[in-house]
């Protein structure tokens, strides 16, 4: 879900235009992207929390990777 919602929020244009562009980028049909955007409209709080958690985990993993490289580089 977050792979669709995040990029759609960052794009300009109408929902339909964004759905068309994102569908082309992801190799999906526009109706599939629209289904995801409608689902998001119903459950935005839960999906936003999941997106935030994914960002936090990515930041943590990057910090661990950077620390590992620093400690083991010599």
mmCIF file of the N, C-alpha and C atoms, coordinates in Angstrom:
data_MODEL
# 
_entry.id   MODEL 
# 
loop_
_atom_site.group_PDB 
_atom_site.id 
_atom_site.type_symbol 
_atom_site.label_atom_id 
_atom_site.label_alt_id 
_atom_site.label_comp_id 
_atom_site.label_asym_id 
_atom_site.label_entity_id 
_atom_site.label_seq_id 
_atom_site.pdbx_PDB_ins_code 
_atom_site.Cartn_x 
_atom_site.Cartn_y 
_atom_site.Cartn_z 
_atom_site.occupancy 
_atom_site.B_iso_or_equiv 
_atom_site.pdbx_formal_charge 
_atom_site.auth_seq_id 
_atom_site.auth_comp_id 
_atom_site.auth_asym_id 
_atom_site.auth_atom_id 
_atom_site.pdbx_PDB_model_num 
ATOM 1   N N  . UNK A 1 1  ? 0.822   -1.191 0.000   1.00 0.00 ? 1  UNK A N  1 
ATOM 2   C CA . UNK A 1 1  ? 0.000   0.000  0.000   1.00 0.00 ? 1  UNK A CA 1 
ATOM 3   C C  . UNK A 1 1  ? 0.870   1.262  0.000   1.00 0.00 ? 1  UNK A C  1 
ATOM 4   N N  . UNK A 1 2  ? 1.896   1.267  0.866   1.00 0.00 ? 2  UNK A N  1 
ATOM 5   C CA . UNK A 1 2  ? 2.720   2.467  0.981   1.00 0.00 ? 2  UNK A CA 1 
ATOM 6   C C  . UNK A 1 2  ? 3.527   2.727  -0.277  1.00 0.00 ? 2  UNK A C  1 
ATOM 7   N N  . UNK A 1 3  ? 3.785   1.696  -1.081  1.00 0.00 ? 3  UNK A N  1 
ATOM 8   C CA . UNK A 1 3  ? 4.506   1.893  -2.329  1.00 0.00 ? 3  UNK A CA 1 
ATOM 9   C C  . UNK A 1 3  ? 3.672   2.679  -3.336  1.00 0.00 ? 3  UNK A C  1 
ATOM 10  N N  . UNK A 1 4  ? 2.383   2.704  -3.133  1.00 0.00 ? 4  UNK A N  1 
ATOM 11  C CA . UNK A 1 4  ? 1.484   3.454  -4.011  1.00 0.00 ? 4  UNK A CA 1 
ATOM 12  C C  . UNK A 1 4  ? 1.128   4.796  -3.389  1.00 0.00 ? 4  UNK A C  1 
ATOM 13  N N  . UNK A 1 5  ? 0.765   4.788  -2.128  1.00 0.00 ? 5  UNK A N  1 
ATOM 14  C CA . UNK A 1 5  ? 0.295   6.014  -1.469  1.00 0.00 ? 5  UNK A CA 1 
ATOM 15  C C  . UNK A 1 5  ? 1.393   7.069  -1.403  1.00 0.00 ? 5  UNK A C  1 
ATOM 16  N N  . UNK A 1 6  ? 2.591   6.673  -0.994  1.00 0.00 ? 6  UNK A N  1 
ATOM 17  C CA . UNK A 1 6  ? 3.682   7.633  -0.859  1.00 0.00 ? 6  UNK A CA 1 
ATOM 18  C C  . UNK A 1 6  ? 3.957   8.390  -2.145  1.00 0.00 ? 6  UNK A C  1 
ATOM 19  N N  . UNK A 1 7  ? 4.239   7.679  -3.234  1.00 0.00 ? 7  UNK A N  1 
ATOM 20  C CA . UNK A 1 7  ? 4.487   8.387  -4.494  1.00 0.00 ? 7  UNK A CA 1 
ATOM 21  C C  . UNK A 1 7  ? 3.288   9.202  -4.987  1.00 0.00 ? 7  UNK A C  1 
ATOM 22  N N  . UNK A 1 8  ? 2.071   8.687  -4.784  1.00 0.00 ? 8  UNK A N  1 
ATOM 23  C CA . UNK A 1 8  ? 0.896   9.441  -5.247  1.00 0.00 ? 8  UNK A CA 1 
ATOM 24  C C  . UNK A 1 8  ? 0.780   10.777 -4.528  1.00 0.00 ? 8  UNK A C  1 
ATOM 25  N N  . UNK A 1 9  ? 1.098   10.780 -3.224  1.00 0.00 ? 9  UNK A N  1 
ATOM 26  C CA . UNK A 1 9  ? 1.014   12.031 -2.468  1.00 0.00 ? 9  UNK A CA 1 
ATOM 27  C C  . UNK A 1 9  ? 2.050   13.038 -2.941  1.00 0.00 ? 9  UNK A C  1 
ATOM 28  N N  . UNK A 1 10 ? 3.174   12.542 -3.455  1.00 0.00 ? 10 UNK A N  1 
ATOM 29  C CA . UNK A 1 10 ? 4.253   13.434 -3.886  1.00 0.00 ? 10 UNK A CA 1 
ATOM 30  C C  . UNK A 1 10 ? 4.074   13.962 -5.308  1.00 0.00 ? 10 UNK A C  1 
ATOM 31  N N  . UNK A 1 11 ? 3.153   13.398 -6.055  1.00 0.00 ? 11 UNK A N  1 
ATOM 32  C CA . UNK A 1 11 ? 2.941   13.803 -7.448  1.00 0.00 ? 11 UNK A CA 1 
ATOM 33  C C  . UNK A 1 11 ? 1.983   14.990 -7.537  1.00 0.00 ? 11 UNK A C  1 
ATOM 34  N N  . UNK A 1 12 ? 2.110   15.707 -8.629  1.00 0.00 ? 12 UNK A N  1 
ATOM 35  C CA . UNK A 1 12 ? 1.175   16.794 -8.927  1.00 0.00 ? 12 UNK A CA 1 
ATOM 36  C C  . UNK A 1 12 ? 0.113   16.282 -9.889  1.00 0.00 ? 12 UNK A C  1 
ATOM 37  N N  . UNK A 1 13 ? -0.990  16.977 -9.951  1.00 0.00 ? 13 UNK A N  1 
ATOM 38  C CA . UNK A 1 13 ? -2.061  16.630 -10.879 1.00 0.00 ? 13 UNK A CA 1 
ATOM 39  C C  . UNK A 1 13 ? -3.254  16.038 -10.155 1.00 0.00 ? 13 UNK A C  1 
ATOM 40  N N  . UNK A 1 14 ? -4.262  15.727 -10.929 1.00 0.00 ? 14 UNK A N  1 
ATOM 41  C CA . UNK A 1 14 ? -5.473  15.140 -10.367 1.00 0.00 ? 14 UNK A CA 1 
ATOM 42  C C  . UNK A 1 14 ? -5.181  13.709 -9.918  1.00 0.00 ? 14 UNK A C  1 
ATOM 43  N N  . UNK A 1 15 ? -6.064  13.156 -9.142  1.00 0.00 ? 15 UNK A N  1 
ATOM 44  C CA . UNK A 1 15 ? -5.910  11.772 -8.697  1.00 0.00 ? 15 UNK A CA 1 
ATOM 45  C C  . UNK A 1 15 ? -5.827  10.849 -9.905  1.00 0.00 ? 15 UNK A C  1 
ATOM 46  N N  . UNK A 1 16 ? -6.653  11.099 -10.895 1.00 0.00 ? 16 UNK A N  1 
ATOM 47  C CA . UNK A 1 16 ? -6.651  10.258 -12.095 1.00 0.00 ? 16 UNK A CA 1 
ATOM 48  C C  . UNK A 1 16 ? -5.322  10.355 -12.830 1.00 0.00 ? 16 UNK A C  1 
ATOM 49  N N  . UNK A 1 17 ? -4.792  11.564 -12.972 1.00 0.00 ? 17 UNK A N  1 
ATOM 50  C CA . UNK A 1 17 ? -3.509  11.744 -13.657 1.00 0.00 ? 17 UNK A CA 1 
ATOM 51  C C  . UNK A 1 17 ? -2.383  11.060 -12.894 1.00 0.00 ? 17 UNK A C  1 
ATOM 52  N N  . UNK A 1 18 ? -2.388  11.230 -11.578 1.00 0.00 ? 18 UNK A N  1 
ATOM 53  C CA . UNK A 1 18 ? -1.353  10.599 -10.759 1.00 0.00 ? 18 UNK A CA 1 
ATOM 54  C C  . UNK A 1 18 ? -1.470  9.078  -10.828 1.00 0.00 ? 18 UNK A C  1 
ATOM 55  N N  . UNK A 1 19 ? -2.697  8.566  -10.782 1.00 0.00 ? 19 UNK A N  1 
ATOM 56  C CA . UNK A 1 19 ? -2.902  7.114  -10.867 1.00 0.00 ? 19 UNK A CA 1 
ATOM 57  C C  . UNK A 1 19 ? -2.389  6.576  -12.195 1.00 0.00 ? 19 UNK A C  1 
ATOM 58  N N  . UNK A 1 20 ? -2.657  7.286  -13.275 1.00 0.00 ? 20 UNK A N  1 
ATOM 59  C CA . UNK A 1 20 ? -2.189  6.851  -14.599 1.00 0.00 ? 20 UNK A CA 1 
ATOM 60  C C  . UNK A 1 20 ? -0.664  6.825  -14.658 1.00 0.00 ? 20 UNK A C  1 
ATOM 61  N N  . UNK A 1 21 ? -0.018  7.899  -14.185 1.00 0.00 ? 21 UNK A N  1 
ATOM 62  C CA . UNK A 1 21 ? 1.444   7.967  -14.232 1.00 0.00 ? 21 UNK A CA 1 
ATOM 63  C C  . UNK A 1 21 ? 2.080   6.899  -13.346 1.00 0.00 ? 21 UNK A C  1 
ATOM 64  N N  . UNK A 1 22 ? 1.559   6.743  -12.144 1.00 0.00 ? 22 UNK A N  1 
ATOM 65  C CA . UNK A 1 22 ? 2.128   5.769  -11.229 1.00 0.00 ? 22 UNK A CA 1 
ATOM 66  C C  . UNK A 1 22 ? 1.901   4.345  -11.731 1.00 0.00 ? 22 UNK A C  1 
ATOM 67  N N  . UNK A 1 23 ? 0.744   4.089  -12.282 1.00 0.00 ? 23 UNK A N  1 
ATOM 68  C CA . UNK A 1 23 ? 0.467   2.761  -12.840 1.00 0.00 ? 23 UNK A CA 1 
ATOM 69  C C  . UNK A 1 23 ? 1.481   2.425  -13.927 1.00 0.00 ? 23 UNK A C  1 
ATOM 70  N N  . UNK A 1 24 ? 1.772   3.380  -14.798 1.00 0.00 ? 24 UNK A N  1 
ATOM 71  C CA . UNK A 1 24 ? 2.754   3.159  -15.858 1.00 0.00 ? 24 UNK A CA 1 
ATOM 72  C C  . UNK A 1 24 ? 4.137   2.888  -15.272 1.00 0.00 ? 24 UNK A C  1 
ATOM 73  N N  . UNK A 1 25 ? 4.498   3.619  -14.227 1.00 0.00 ? 25 UNK A N  1 
ATOM 74  C CA . UNK A 1 25 ? 5.807   3.427  -13.600 1.00 0.00 ? 25 UNK A CA 1 
ATOM 75  C C  . UNK A 1 25 ? 5.931   2.060  -12.932 1.00 0.00 ? 25 UNK A C  1 
ATOM 76  N N  . UNK A 1 26 ? 4.851   1.601  -12.329 1.00 0.00 ? 26 UNK A N  1 
ATOM 77  C CA . UNK A 1 26 ? 4.879   0.350  -11.571 1.00 0.00 ? 26 UNK A CA 1 
ATOM 78  C C  . UNK A 1 26 ? 4.463   -0.870 -12.383 1.00 0.00 ? 26 UNK A C  1 
ATOM 79  N N  . UNK A 1 27 ? 4.028   -0.653 -13.605 1.00 0.00 ? 27 UNK A N  1 
ATOM 80  C CA . UNK A 1 27 ? 3.571   -1.765 -14.427 1.00 0.00 ? 27 UNK A CA 1 
ATOM 81  C C  . UNK A 1 27 ? 2.234   -2.322 -13.972 1.00 0.00 ? 27 UNK A C  1 
ATOM 82  N N  . UNK A 1 28 ? 1.394   -1.445 -13.455 1.00 0.00 ? 28 UNK A N  1 
ATOM 83  C CA . UNK A 1 28 ? 0.056   -1.830 -12.999 1.00 0.00 ? 28 UNK A CA 1 
ATOM 84  C C  . UNK A 1 28 ? -0.986  -1.173 -13.881 1.00 0.00 ? 28 UNK A C  1 
ATOM 85  N N  . UNK A 1 29 ? -2.208  -1.635 -13.765 1.00 0.00 ? 29 UNK A N  1 
ATOM 86  C CA . UNK A 1 29 ? -3.326  -0.958 -14.417 1.00 0.00 ? 29 UNK A CA 1 
ATOM 87  C C  . UNK A 1 29 ? -3.737  0.216  -13.535 1.00 0.00 ? 29 UNK A C  1 
ATOM 88  N N  . UNK A 1 30 ? -4.204  1.286  -14.155 1.00 0.00 ? 30 UNK A N  1 
ATOM 89  C CA . UNK A 1 30 ? -4.618  2.473  -13.399 1.00 0.00 ? 30 UNK A CA 1 
ATOM 90  C C  . UNK A 1 30 ? -5.705  2.133  -12.386 1.00 0.00 ? 30 UNK A C  1 
ATOM 91  N N  . UNK A 1 31 ? -6.607  1.207  -12.729 1.00 0.00 ? 31 UNK A N  1 
ATOM 92  C CA . UNK A 1 31 ? -7.671  0.872  -11.782 1.00 0.00 ? 31 UNK A CA 1 
ATOM 93  C C  . UNK A 1 31 ? -7.104  0.232  -10.517 1.00 0.00 ? 31 UNK A C  1 
ATOM 94  N N  . UNK A 1 32 ? -5.981  -0.474 -10.624 1.00 0.00 ? 32 UNK A N  1 
ATOM 95  C CA . UNK A 1 32 ? -5.361  -1.068 -9.444  1.00 0.00 ? 32 UNK A CA 1 
ATOM 96  C C  . UNK A 1 32 ? -4.820  0.020  -8.501  1.00 0.00 ? 32 UNK A C  1 
ATOM 97  N N  . UNK A 1 33 ? -4.220  1.031  -9.084  1.00 0.00 ? 33 UNK A N  1 
ATOM 98  C CA . UNK A 1 33 ? -3.711  2.148  -8.289  1.00 0.00 ? 33 UNK A CA 1 
ATOM 99  C C  . UNK A 1 33 ? -4.880  2.894  -7.656  1.00 0.00 ? 33 UNK A C  1 
ATOM 100 N N  . UNK A 1 34 ? -5.955  3.075  -8.398  1.00 0.00 ? 34 UNK A N  1 
ATOM 101 C CA . UNK A 1 34 ? -7.130  3.754  -7.851  1.00 0.00 ? 34 UNK A CA 1 
ATOM 102 C C  . UNK A 1 34 ? -7.752  2.952  -6.712  1.00 0.00 ? 34 UNK A C  1 
ATOM 103 N N  . UNK A 1 35 ? -7.768  1.638  -6.799  1.00 0.00 ? 35 UNK A N  1 
ATOM 104 C CA . UNK A 1 35 ? -8.275  0.818  -5.701  1.00 0.00 ? 35 UNK A CA 1 
ATOM 105 C C  . UNK A 1 35 ? -7.443  1.080  -4.449  1.00 0.00 ? 35 UNK A C  1 
ATOM 106 N N  . UNK A 1 36 ? -6.140  1.127  -4.612  1.00 0.00 ? 36 UNK A N  1 
ATOM 107 C CA . UNK A 1 36 ? -5.259  1.397  -3.472  1.00 0.00 ? 36 UNK A CA 1 
ATOM 108 C C  . UNK A 1 36 ? -5.507  2.789  -2.906  1.00 0.00 ? 36 UNK A C  1 
ATOM 109 N N  . UNK A 1 37 ? -5.699  3.780  -3.769  1.00 0.00 ? 37 UNK A N  1 
ATOM 110 C CA . UNK A 1 37 ? -5.931  5.144  -3.272  1.00 0.00 ? 37 UNK A CA 1 
ATOM 111 C C  . UNK A 1 37 ? -7.286  5.243  -2.560  1.00 0.00 ? 37 UNK A C  1 
ATOM 112 N N  . UNK A 1 38 ? -8.268  4.518  -3.027  1.00 0.00 ? 38 UNK A N  1 
ATOM 113 C CA . UNK A 1 38 ? -9.571  4.519  -2.342  1.00 0.00 ? 38 UNK A CA 1 
ATOM 114 C C  . UNK A 1 38 ? -9.495  3.798  -0.999  1.00 0.00 ? 38 UNK A C  1 
ATOM 115 N N  . UNK A 1 39 ? -8.729  2.725  -0.959  1.00 0.00 ? 39 UNK A N  1 
ATOM 116 C CA . UNK A 1 39 ? -8.516  2.020  0.309   1.00 0.00 ? 39 UNK A CA 1 
ATOM 117 C C  . UNK A 1 39 ? -7.823  2.953  1.296   1.00 0.00 ? 39 UNK A C  1 
ATOM 118 N N  . UNK A 1 40 ? -6.825  3.675  0.800   1.00 0.00 ? 40 UNK A N  1 
ATOM 119 C CA . UNK A 1 40 ? -6.132  4.647  1.648   1.00 0.00 ? 40 UNK A CA 1 
ATOM 120 C C  . UNK A 1 40 ? -7.098  5.695  2.183   1.00 0.00 ? 40 UNK A C  1 
ATOM 121 N N  . UNK A 1 41 ? -8.011  6.153  1.340   1.00 0.00 ? 41 UNK A N  1 
ATOM 122 C CA . UNK A 1 41 ? -8.987  7.159  1.774   1.00 0.00 ? 41 UNK A CA 1 
ATOM 123 C C  . UNK A 1 41 ? -9.822  6.657  2.944   1.00 0.00 ? 41 UNK A C  1 
ATOM 124 N N  . UNK A 1 42 ? -10.070 5.363  3.008   1.00 0.00 ? 42 UNK A N  1 
ATOM 125 C CA . UNK A 1 42 ? -10.864 4.783  4.095   1.00 0.00 ? 42 UNK A CA 1 
ATOM 126 C C  . UNK A 1 42 ? -10.041 4.508  5.357   1.00 0.00 ? 42 UNK A C  1 
ATOM 127 N N  . UNK A 1 43 ? -8.757  4.217  5.187   1.00 0.00 ? 43 UNK A N  1 
ATOM 128 C CA . UNK A 1 43 ? -7.922  3.783  6.309   1.00 0.00 ? 43 UNK A CA 1 
ATOM 129 C C  . UNK A 1 43 ? -6.630  4.585  6.395   1.00 0.00 ? 43 UNK A C  1 
ATOM 130 N N  . UNK A 1 44 ? -6.712  5.882  6.160   1.00 0.00 ? 44 UNK A N  1 
ATOM 131 C CA . UNK A 1 44 ? -5.521  6.740  6.086   1.00 0.00 ? 44 UNK A CA 1 
ATOM 132 C C  . UNK A 1 44 ? -4.692  6.714  7.361   1.00 0.00 ? 44 UNK A C  1 
ATOM 133 N N  . UNK A 1 45 ? -5.320  6.784  8.518   1.00 0.00 ? 45 UNK A N  1 
ATOM 134 C CA . UNK A 1 45 ? -4.561  6.816  9.773   1.00 0.00 ? 45 UNK A CA 1 
ATOM 135 C C  . UNK A 1 45 ? -3.709  5.560  9.945   1.00 0.00 ? 45 UNK A C  1 
ATOM 136 N N  . UNK A 1 46 ? -4.293  4.418  9.681   1.00 0.00 ? 46 UNK A N  1 
ATOM 137 C CA . UNK A 1 46 ? -3.558  3.163  9.829   1.00 0.00 ? 46 UNK A CA 1 
ATOM 138 C C  . UNK A 1 46 ? -2.421  3.061  8.820   1.00 0.00 ? 46 UNK A C  1 
ATOM 139 N N  . UNK A 1 47 ? -2.683  3.444  7.597   1.00 0.00 ? 47 UNK A N  1 
ATOM 140 C CA . UNK A 1 47 ? -1.656  3.355  6.558   1.00 0.00 ? 47 UNK A CA 1 
ATOM 141 C C  . UNK A 1 47 ? -0.564  4.376  6.805   1.00 0.00 ? 47 UNK A C  1 
ATOM 142 N N  . UNK A 1 48 ? -0.920  5.588  7.225   1.00 0.00 ? 48 UNK A N  1 
ATOM 143 C CA . UNK A 1 48 ? 0.094   6.589  7.553   1.00 0.00 ? 48 UNK A CA 1 
ATOM 144 C C  . UNK A 1 48 ? 0.994   6.115  8.683   1.00 0.00 ? 48 UNK A C  1 
ATOM 145 N N  . UNK A 1 49 ? 0.431   5.433  9.670   1.00 0.00 ? 49 UNK A N  1 
ATOM 146 C CA . UNK A 1 49 ? 1.231   4.890  10.774  1.00 0.00 ? 49 UNK A CA 1 
ATOM 147 C C  . UNK A 1 49 ? 2.188   3.821  10.254  1.00 0.00 ? 49 UNK A C  1 
ATOM 148 N N  . UNK A 1 50 ? 1.723   3.010  9.336   1.00 0.00 ? 50 UNK A N  1 
ATOM 149 C CA . UNK A 1 50 ? 2.569   1.970  8.754   1.00 0.00 ? 50 UNK A CA 1 
ATOM 150 C C  . UNK A 1 50 ? 3.697   2.585  7.926   1.00 0.00 ? 50 UNK A C  1 
ATOM 151 N N  . UNK A 1 51 ? 3.378   3.633  7.183   1.00 0.00 ? 51 UNK A N  1 
ATOM 152 C CA . UNK A 1 51 ? 4.395   4.327  6.401   1.00 0.00 ? 51 UNK A CA 1 
ATOM 153 C C  . UNK A 1 51 ? 5.446   4.929  7.327   1.00 0.00 ? 51 UNK A C  1 
ATOM 154 N N  . UNK A 1 52 ? 5.024   5.563  8.402   1.00 0.00 ? 52 UNK A N  1 
ATOM 155 C CA . UNK A 1 52 ? 5.959   6.150  9.362   1.00 0.00 ? 52 UNK A CA 1 
ATOM 156 C C  . UNK A 1 52 ? 6.843   5.071  9.986   1.00 0.00 ? 52 UNK A C  1 
ATOM 157 N N  . UNK A 1 53 ? 6.252   3.933  10.324  1.00 0.00 ? 53 UNK A N  1 
ATOM 158 C CA . UNK A 1 53 ? 7.029   2.838  10.901  1.00 0.00 ? 53 UNK A CA 1 
ATOM 159 C C  . UNK A 1 53 ? 8.058   2.317  9.904   1.00 0.00 ? 53 UNK A C  1 
ATOM 160 N N  . UNK A 1 54 ? 7.687   2.214  8.637   1.00 0.00 ? 54 UNK A N  1 
ATOM 161 C CA . UNK A 1 54 ? 8.634   1.771  7.607   1.00 0.00 ? 54 UNK A CA 1 
ATOM 162 C C  . UNK A 1 54 ? 9.792   2.751  7.474   1.00 0.00 ? 54 UNK A C  1 
ATOM 163 N N  . UNK A 1 55 ? 9.517   4.040  7.538   1.00 0.00 ? 55 UNK A N  1 
ATOM 164 C CA . UNK A 1 55 ? 10.579  5.041  7.457   1.00 0.00 ? 55 UNK A CA 1 
ATOM 165 C C  . UNK A 1 55 ? 11.511  4.940  8.658   1.00 0.00 ? 55 UNK A C  1 
ATOM 166 N N  . UNK A 1 56 ? 10.942  4.746  9.837   1.00 0.00 ? 56 UNK A N  1 
ATOM 167 C CA . UNK A 1 56 ? 11.758  4.588  11.045  1.00 0.00 ? 56 UNK A CA 1 
ATOM 168 C C  . UNK A 1 56 ? 12.665  3.368  10.944  1.00 0.00 ? 56 UNK A C  1 
ATOM 169 N N  . UNK A 1 57 ? 12.126  2.268  10.462  1.00 0.00 ? 57 UNK A N  1 
ATOM 170 C CA . UNK A 1 57 ? 12.926  1.048  10.312  1.00 0.00 ? 57 UNK A CA 1 
ATOM 171 C C  . UNK A 1 57 ? 14.026  1.233  9.282   1.00 0.00 ? 57 UNK A C  1 
ATOM 172 N N  . UNK A 1 58 ? 13.732  1.918  8.199   1.00 0.00 ? 58 UNK A N  1 
ATOM 173 C CA . UNK A 1 58 ? 14.744  2.177  7.180   1.00 0.00 ? 58 UNK A CA 1 
ATOM 174 C C  . UNK A 1 58 ? 15.864  3.039  7.748   1.00 0.00 ? 58 UNK A C  1 
ATOM 175 N N  . UNK A 1 59 ? 15.505  4.063  8.525   1.00 0.00 ? 59 UNK A N  1 
ATOM 176 C CA . UNK A 1 59 ? 16.511  4.918  9.154   1.00 0.00 ? 59 UNK A CA 1 
ATOM 177 C C  . UNK A 1 59 ? 17.376  4.121  10.123  1.00 0.00 ? 59 UNK A C  1 
ATOM 178 N N  . UNK A 1 60 ? 16.758  3.246  10.907  1.00 0.00 ? 60 UNK A N  1 
ATOM 179 C CA . UNK A 1 60 ? 17.490  2.417  11.846  1.00 0.00 ? 60 UNK A CA 1 
ATOM 180 C C  . UNK A 1 60 ? 18.439  1.472  11.120  1.00 0.00 ? 60 UNK A C  1 
ATOM 181 N N  . UNK A 1 61 ? 17.960  0.825  10.082  1.00 0.00 ? 61 UNK A N  1 
ATOM 182 C CA . UNK A 1 61 ? 18.801  -0.103 9.314   1.00 0.00 ? 61 UNK A CA 1 
ATOM 183 C C  . UNK A 1 61 ? 19.976  0.621  8.675   1.00 0.00 ? 61 UNK A C  1 
ATOM 184 N N  . UNK A 1 62 ? 19.760  1.829  8.175   1.00 0.00 ? 62 UNK A N  1 
ATOM 185 C CA . UNK A 1 62 ? 20.847  2.612  7.598   1.00 0.00 ? 62 UNK A CA 1 
ATOM 186 C C  . UNK A 1 62 ? 21.888  2.948  8.660   1.00 0.00 ? 62 UNK A C  1 
ATOM 187 N N  . UNK A 1 63 ? 21.456  3.353  9.850   1.00 0.00 ? 63 UNK A N  1 
ATOM 188 C CA . UNK A 1 63 ? 22.376  3.687  10.932  1.00 0.00 ? 63 UNK A CA 1 
ATOM 189 C C  . UNK A 1 63 ? 23.196  2.463  11.338  1.00 0.00 ? 63 UNK A C  1 
ATOM 190 N N  . UNK A 1 64 ? 22.569  1.298  11.419  1.00 0.00 ? 64 UNK A N  1 
ATOM 191 C CA . UNK A 1 64 ? 23.283  0.069  11.769  1.00 0.00 ? 64 UNK A CA 1 
ATOM 192 C C  . UNK A 1 64 ? 24.308  -0.261 10.692  1.00 0.00 ? 64 UNK A C  1 
ATOM 193 N N  . UNK A 1 65 ? 23.904  -0.155 9.437   1.00 0.00 ? 65 UNK A N  1 
ATOM 194 C CA . UNK A 1 65 ? 24.813  -0.439 8.323   1.00 0.00 ? 65 UNK A CA 1 
ATOM 195 C C  . UNK A 1 65 ? 26.001  0.515  8.329   1.00 0.00 ? 65 UNK A C  1 
ATOM 196 N N  . UNK A 1 66 ? 25.740  1.802  8.533   1.00 0.00 ? 66 UNK A N  1 
ATOM 197 C CA . UNK A 1 66 ? 26.822  2.794  8.565   1.00 0.00 ? 66 UNK A CA 1 
ATOM 198 C C  . UNK A 1 66 ? 27.770  2.516  9.732   1.00 0.00 ? 66 UNK A C  1 
ATOM 199 N N  . UNK A 1 67 ? 27.239  2.171  10.894  1.00 0.00 ? 67 UNK A N  1 
ATOM 200 C CA . UNK A 1 67 ? 28.058  1.864  12.056  1.00 0.00 ? 67 UNK A CA 1 
ATOM 201 C C  . UNK A 1 67 ? 28.904  0.625  11.812  1.00 0.00 ? 67 UNK A C  1 
ATOM 202 N N  . UNK A 1 68 ? 28.318  -0.393 11.212  1.00 0.00 ? 68 UNK A N  1 
ATOM 203 C CA . UNK A 1 68 ? 29.060  -1.600 10.889  1.00 0.00 ? 68 UNK A CA 1 
ATOM 204 C C  . UNK A 1 68 ? 30.225  -1.288 9.960   1.00 0.00 ? 68 UNK A C  1 
ATOM 205 N N  . UNK A 1 69 ? 29.956  -0.505 8.935   1.00 0.00 ? 69 UNK A N  1 
ATOM 206 C CA . UNK A 1 69 ? 31.017  -0.134 7.979   1.00 0.00 ? 69 UNK A CA 1 
ATOM 207 C C  . UNK A 1 69 ? 32.123  0.657  8.674   1.00 0.00 ? 69 UNK A C  1 
ATOM 208 N N  . UNK A 1 70 ? 31.743  1.569  9.535   1.00 0.00 ? 70 UNK A N  1 
ATOM 209 C CA . UNK A 1 70 ? 32.717  2.398  10.238  1.00 0.00 ? 70 UNK A CA 1 
ATOM 210 C C  . UNK A 1 70 ? 33.586  1.537  11.141  1.00 0.00 ? 70 UNK A C  1 
ATOM 211 N N  . UNK A 1 71 ? 32.969  0.618  11.885  1.00 0.00 ? 71 UNK A N  1 
ATOM 212 C CA . UNK A 1 71 ? 33.706  -0.207 12.832  1.00 0.00 ? 71 UNK A CA 1 
ATOM 213 C C  . UNK A 1 71 ? 34.593  -1.246 12.161  1.00 0.00 ? 71 UNK A C  1 
ATOM 214 N N  . UNK A 1 72 ? 34.165  -1.744 11.020  1.00 0.00 ? 72 UNK A N  1 
ATOM 215 C CA . UNK A 1 72 ? 34.897  -2.830 10.378  1.00 0.00 ? 72 UNK A CA 1 
ATOM 216 C C  . UNK A 1 72 ? 35.775  -2.392 9.205   1.00 0.00 ? 72 UNK A C  1 
ATOM 217 N N  . UNK A 1 73 ? 35.853  -1.092 8.968   1.00 0.00 ? 73 UNK A N  1 
ATOM 218 C CA . UNK A 1 73 ? 36.615  -0.631 7.811   1.00 0.00 ? 73 UNK A CA 1 
ATOM 219 C C  . UNK A 1 73 ? 38.112  -0.512 8.101   1.00 0.00 ? 73 UNK A C  1 
ATOM 220 N N  . UNK A 1 74 ? 38.512  -0.753 9.270   1.00 0.00 ? 74 UNK A N  1 
ATOM 221 C CA . UNK A 1 74 ? 39.956  -0.726 9.514   1.00 0.00 ? 74 UNK A CA 1 
ATOM 222 C C  . UNK A 1 74 ? 40.298  0.007  10.696  1.00 0.00 ? 74 UNK A C  1 
# 
